[in-house]
Amino acid sequence: MNIAIGIDLGGTYIKYGLVNAEGTILKEGLKPTLDETSPNKIPENIKSCVTELGDYAQKEGWEIQGLGLGVPGLVENGTIIGCENLRELDGFPIQSYLESFLPFPVMVDNDANLMGLAEVFFGSDPDIKDMVFLTIGTGIGGALYLNGNLYGGYRNRGAEIGHMTVEFRGAPCNCGARGCLETLASVPALIRAYKSLWKAGHFKPSDQIDGKYIIGKYLSGEMEAIDALHSHFDYLSAGIAALINIFGPQKVVLGGGITDSGQFYVEEIRKRTFLQAMKETSEFTEIERARWGNKAGLMGAAALIFRKNGKK
């Protein structure tokens, strides 16, 4: 049996699992990225996840082919670069650290890249060679899968889809630019837009205003929620239309918890996108919701190993 370890390193939790080449998770777990027993020792927390999975595989008589790891930052030669949410790992050679005590190969890539890879590798259509993947959440991440390969630009420094400009004089972004897709179309941006439509003092500090709350108000017909979500859809579709015009992908796949709101969510983005994209570039493009949900990161990490070994 072909088995790989997939690990998705998040700002709050580490998702990890044993996955086979057919896309079945044989064992999985969830561990805080930082915990009270080992503060500021993220590599050691990752190591404990690997040890747990290795012990389980040994008990079952399974041979692990390798470990794939997705991280929230850029990766160059196995070293994490620009890890804004986990500063401890910025500049850390995570691949060589893991390989120093493991008997099998380790591969590391950006987490959004691997979410996109999961959609391709474990998807239902083996003919997909060109795909754009976006994950919409606290930020906007993305992956470019072109000519059958993940594309990250020179020295893996590109494919930052969330930082394409969709409004030249828009709100400032943490990256230093203005009007980035992430700044205007992420879930926090949606919440800011929604709150701005109400008079000051309308919400109490105790009110839990999140994406789910706004979706509920939208479905009930509240005008403020409708206006905020329409703006959200417009910004997203502008960015997606630009990506279609440049890459002409077979599929655009949308991930992130908010995409589970209902079929209307993807339908609204699809409708607006095809009004903006060139007919010639979008003629063969489909827009759909991601299938793997919050397991996409660990599934894509495992897929790194299977692809390297020529499985599937």
C-alpha positions in Angstrom: 0.0 0.0 0.0 1.3 3.5 -0.9 1.1 5.7 2.2 2.2 9.2 2.7 2.1 11.6 5.6 0.3 14.9 4.9 0.7 17.9 7.3 -1.1 21.2 7.0 0.6 23.8 9.3 -1.9 26.5 10.2 -1.6 29.5 12.4 -3.8 27.9 15.1 -3.8 24.1 14.4 -1.7 21.5 12.7 -3.8 19.1 10.7 -2.0 15.8 10.0 -2.8 12.4 8.5 -1.8 9.2 6.8 -3.2 9.1 3.2 -3.1 6.5 0.5 -2.7 7.2 -3.2 -6.5 6.7 -3.8 -7.3 9.6 -1.5 -8.4 7.8 1.6 -7.3 9.2 5.0 -6.3 6.2 7.1 -5.6 8.2 10.3 -5.8 11.9 11.1 -5.3 14.2 13.9 -5.5 17.9 15.0 -2.9 19.5 17.3 -2.5 23.2 18.4 0.3 24.8 16.5 1.5 26.3 19.8 0.6 24.7 23.1 1.4 25.3 26.8 3.9 22.4 27.0 6.1 23.6 24.1 5.6 27.3 23.5 7.5 28.7 20.5 8.6 25.3 19.5 6.6 24.6 16.3 9.1 22.2 14.8 8.9 20.0 17.8 5.1 20.0 17.6 5.4 18.9 14.0 7.8 16.2 15.0 5.4 14.9 17.6 2.7 14.6 14.9 5.1 12.7 12.6 6.0 10.4 15.5 2.4 9.6 16.2 1.7 8.7 12.6 4.9 6.8 12.2 4.1 4.6 15.2 0.6 4.0 13.9 1.9 3.0 10.5 4.5 0.7 12.0 1.8 -1.1 14.1 -0.3 -1.6 10.9 2.7 -2.8 8.9 2.6 0.1 6.5 5.6 1.6 4.9 5.6 5.4 4.6 6.8 6.7 1.2 7.4 10.3 2.4 6.1 13.4 4.2 4.5 16.4 2.5 4.2 19.6 4.5 2.1 22.7 3.7 3.2 26.0 5.4 1.6 29.5 5.4 4.5 31.2 3.6 6.8 31.1 0.6 9.2 28.2 0.4 12.6 28.2 -1.3 14.8 25.1 -1.2 13.0 23.7 1.8 13.3 27.0 3.8 10.3 29.0 4.9 10.4 32.6 3.8 8.0 35.5 4.7 5.9 33.5 7.2 4.0 36.5 8.6 1.6 34.6 10.9 4.3 32.3 12.4 7.3 34.5 12.8 9.3 31.7 14.6 9.5 29.8 11.3 10.6 32.7 9.1 13.9 31.6 7.6 13.7 28.2 9.2 15.1 25.2 7.1 12.1 23.0 7.9 12.8 20.4 5.2 16.4 19.6 6.4 15.2 19.6 10.0 12.6 16.9 9.3 14.9 14.9 7.1 17.5 14.9 9.8 15.5 12.3 11.8 13.3 10.7 9.2 14.1 7.7 7.0 12.0 8.9 4.1 12.0 12.1 1.9 10.3 15.3 2.9 8.7 17.9 0.5 7.5 21.4 1.5 5.4 23.9 -0.3 3.0 26.8 0.3 -0.3 25.7 1.9 -2.5 27.3 -0.7 -0.5 25.6 -3.5 -1.2 22.3 -1.9 -4.9 23.0 -1.5 -5.0 23.5 -5.2 -2.9 20.3 -5.8 -5.4 18.3 -3.8 -8.2 19.4 -6.1 -6.2 18.2 -9.2 -4.6 15.1 -7.9 -7.5 13.6 -6.1 -10.1 15.2 -8.4 -12.6 13.4 -10.6 -11.2 14.7 -13.9 -7.7 13.4 -14.9 -7.6 15.6 -17.9 -7.3 18.9 -15.9 -3.9 20.4 -16.7 -4.7 24.1 -16.2 -6.4 25.3 -13.0 -6.6 28.4 -10.8 -7.4 27.8 -7.2 -8.5 30.4 -4.7 -9.1 30.0 -1.0 -11.2 32.7 0.6 -10.9 33.2 4.4 -9.0 35.4 6.7 -6.9 36.2 3.7 -7.0 35.1 0.1 -4.5 32.5 -1.0 -4.2 30.8 -4.3 -2.5 28.3 -6.5 -1.7 28.1 -10.2 -1.6 24.7 -11.8 -0.4 25.2 -15.3 0.5 22.6 -18.0 0.2 19.9 -15.3 2.5 21.5 -12.7 2.2 23.9 -9.8 3.6 27.2 -10.8 5.3 29.5 -8.3 7.3 31.9 -10.4 11.1 32.4 -10.3 12.5 30.8 -7.1 9.0 30.1 -6.0 8.4 33.8 -5.2 5.2 34.3 -7.2 1.6 33.2 -7.5 0.4 35.5 -4.7 -3.1 35.7 -6.1 -4.4 37.5 -3.0 -2.1 40.5 -3.7 -3.2 41.3 -7.2 -4.6 44.9 -7.4 -8.3 45.2 -8.1 -8.7 48.8 -7.0 -5.7 51.1 -7.6 -6.6 53.6 -4.9 -8.2 51.1 -2.6 -7.6 50.3 1.1 -4.0 49.7 2.2 -2.9 46.1 2.5 -0.5 44.5 5.0 1.8 43.7 2.0 2.4 47.5 1.5 0.3 47.9 -1.6 -3.2 49.3 -1.9 -6.4 47.7 -3.2 -5.3 44.1 -3.1 -7.9 41.4 -3.7 -7.2 40.1 -0.2 -7.9 43.6 1.3 -11.2 44.0 -0.5 -12.6 40.5 -0.8 -11.5 38.4 2.2 -13.9 37.5 5.0 -12.6 40.3 7.3 -13.1 42.8 4.4 -16.7 41.6 4.0 -17.3 42.1 7.7 -15.8 45.6 7.6 -17.9 46.5 4.6 -21.0 45.2 6.4 -20.4 47.1 9.6 -19.7 50.3 7.6 -23.2 50.2 6.2 -24.7 50.7 9.7 -24.6 53.8 11.8 -21.9 53.9 14.5 -23.1 52.1 17.7 -25.5 49.7 15.9 -23.5 46.7 17.0 -22.5 45.9 20.6 -19.0 44.7 21.4 -20.4 41.3 22.3 -22.1 40.8 18.9 -20.4 38.0 16.9 -20.3 39.4 13.4 -18.7 36.9 11.1 -19.2 35.6 7.6 -21.9 33.1 8.7 -23.8 35.9 10.4 -23.7 38.0 7.3 -24.8 35.1 5.0 -27.8 34.5 7.3 -28.8 38.1 7.0 -28.3 38.1 3.3 -30.6 35.1 2.9 -33.2 36.8 5.1 -33.2 39.7 2.7 -31.5 42.4 4.9 -30.3 45.2 2.5 -27.0 45.9 4.3 -26.0 42.3 4.1 -27.0 42.2 0.4 -25.0 45.3 -0.4 -21.9 44.0 1.4 -22.0 40.6 -0.2 -22.6 42.1 -3.7 -19.5 44.2 -3.2 -17.6 41.1 -2.1 -18.8 39.2 -5.2 -17.9 42.1 -7.5 -14.3 42.3 -6.2 -13.8 38.5 -6.3 -15.2 38.3 -9.8 -13.0 41.1 -11.0 -9.9 39.3 -9.8 -11.1 35.9 -11.2 -11.9 37.4 -14.5 -8.4 38.9 -14.7 -6.9 35.5 -13.9 -9.0 33.8 -16.6 -8.0 36.4 -19.2 -4.3 35.8 -18.4 -4.3 32.0 -18.0 -7.4 30.7 -19.7 -7.7 27.8 -17.2 -10.0 24.8 -17.6 -11.2 25.3 -14.1 -11.3 28.0 -11.4 -11.9 26.3 -8.0 -13.0 28.2 -5.0 -12.3 27.0 -1.4 -12.6 28.4 2.1 -15.4 28.0 4.6 -17.5 30.8 3.2 -17.9 28.9 -0.1 -19.9 26.3 1.8 -22.7 28.9 2.3 -24.8 27.5 -0.5 -24.9 27.1 -4.2 -25.9 30.8 -4.6 -22.4 31.8 -3.5 -20.6 30.2 -6.4 -23.4 31.1 -8.8 -23.1 34.8 -8.0 -19.4 34.8 -8.6 -19.7 32.7 -11.8 -22.4 35.1 -13.2 -20.3 38.2 -12.5 -17.0 36.7 -13.7 -18.3 35.7 -17.1 -19.7 39.1 -17.6 -16.2 40.6 -17.2 -13.9 37.9 -18.7 -13.2 37.9 -22.4 -15.4 35.4 -24.2 -12.4 33.9 -26.0 -10.4 33.3 -22.8 -13.3 32.0 -20.7 -15.0 29.8 -23.3 -13.7 26.6 -21.8 -13.5 27.6 -18.2 -15.6 26.2 -15.4 -16.0 27.8 -12.0 -16.8 25.4 -9.1 -16.5 24.9 -5.3 -13.6 23.0 -3.9 -14.4 19.4 -2.9 -12.0 18.8 0.0 -12.9 21.5 2.4 -10.7 21.9 5.5 -8.8 18.6 4.6 -7.5 20.0 1.3 -4.2 21.1 2.9 -3.1 17.7 4.3 -4.5 15.9 1.2 -2.4 18.2 -1.1 0.7 17.7 1.1 0.4 13.9 0.7 -0.1 14.4 -3.1 3.3 16.0 -3.3 4.8 12.6 -2.3 2.7 10.6 -4.6 3.4 12.8 -7.6 7.1 12.6 -6.9 6.9 8.8 -6.8 4.9 8.7 -10.1 1.7 7.5 -8.5 -1.4 8.4 -10.4 
